[in-house]
Amino acid sequence: MTQLLEMATKQVAELPGSEQDAVAAIVIEELASERRWSESFARSQDLLAKLAEKAFADEGVDRQIVNALRSAGFDVV
């Protein structure tokens, strides 16, 4: 556990039980939300890569462009 998280935990431990539960609920929801966003973003990146590849194939885009996108960090199939 990091020092910052330890400090936060100590401060929360000093709160009444109902407030501790409220903080816990906020943290749990925030973690779940972050996980959902990460999963959605990963899926959208895969979808965008597939759509780009299809567009490149449909339009006859030169492989040099695909290679340039890959070297720029884009995940192009």
Order of alpha helices (4+ residues) and beta strands (2+ residues): alpha-alpha-alpha
